[in-house]
Amino acid sequence: MQGTIATFDPGTRSGTLLLDDGSELAFGAEAFGRSGLRLLRLGQRVSIEAQPDGRVHRVSIPGIG
């Protein structure tokens, strides 16, 4: 699944993304931590891995990692 970063707080390492279907989805510090990234920019395209319950498990940059 892919989307675009809508918000990102470097202090809490959490944020929200806008999915391609127009819905908004929050991700926590754990999902960001699994990415291996240091920072996300607003408007940046990302891929996500979601758990069966819909929570974001991992955020990544498409084509990287």
C-alpha positions as CSV (number, residue, x, y, z in Angstrom):
1,M,0.0,0.0,0.0
2,Q,1.3,3.5,-0.8
3,G,0.5,7.0,0.3
4,T,1.9,10.5,0.9
5,I,3.2,11.9,4.2
6,A,0.7,14.4,5.5
7,T,2.3,15.1,8.9
8,F,5.5,14.0,10.7
9,D,6.8,15.0,14.1
10,P,10.5,14.3,14.4
11,G,10.2,14.6,18.2
12,T,7.7,11.8,18.6
13,R,8.7,10.1,15.3
14,S,5.1,9.6,14.4
15,G,2.7,11.1,11.9
16,T,-0.1,10.5,9.4
17,L,-0.2,9.7,5.7
18,L,-2.8,10.2,3.0
19,L,-3.5,6.9,1.2
20,D,-4.1,6.8,-2.5
21,D,-7.8,6.2,-1.9
22,G,-8.0,9.6,0.0
23,S,-8.2,8.1,3.5
24,E,-5.8,9.2,6.3
25,L,-3.9,6.7,8.4
26,A,-1.7,7.4,11.4
27,F,1.6,5.6,12.1
28,G,3.5,5.5,15.3
29,A,7.2,5.7,16.3
30,E,7.5,1.9,16.2
31,A,6.5,1.8,12.5
32,F,8.9,4.6,11.7
33,G,11.7,3.0,13.6
34,R,11.4,-0.2,11.5
35,S,12.0,1.9,8.4
36,G,15.7,2.6,9.1
37,L,15.1,6.2,8.0
38,R,16.0,9.3,9.9
39,L,13.4,11.7,8.7
40,L,10.3,12.0,6.5
41,R,9.3,15.1,4.5
42,L,5.7,16.3,4.0
43,G,4.5,15.2,0.6
44,Q,7.0,12.3,0.4
45,R,5.7,9.1,-1.1
46,V,6.0,6.1,1.1
47,S,5.0,2.4,1.1
48,I,3.5,0.9,4.3
49,E,3.1,-2.6,5.6
50,A,-0.1,-3.0,7.6
51,Q,-1.0,-5.6,10.2
52,P,-4.2,-7.6,9.9
53,D,-5.9,-5.2,12.3
54,G,-5.0,-2.2,10.1
55,R,-2.2,-0.7,12.2
56,V,0.9,0.4,10.3
57,H,3.8,-2.0,11.0
58,R,6.4,-0.4,8.8
59,V,6.9,2.8,6.7
60,S,9.4,2.7,3.8
61,I,10.4,4.6,0.7
62,P,9.3,2.8,-2.4
63,G,12.2,1.2,-4.1
64,I,14.4,1.5,-1.0
65,G,14.6,-1.2,1.6
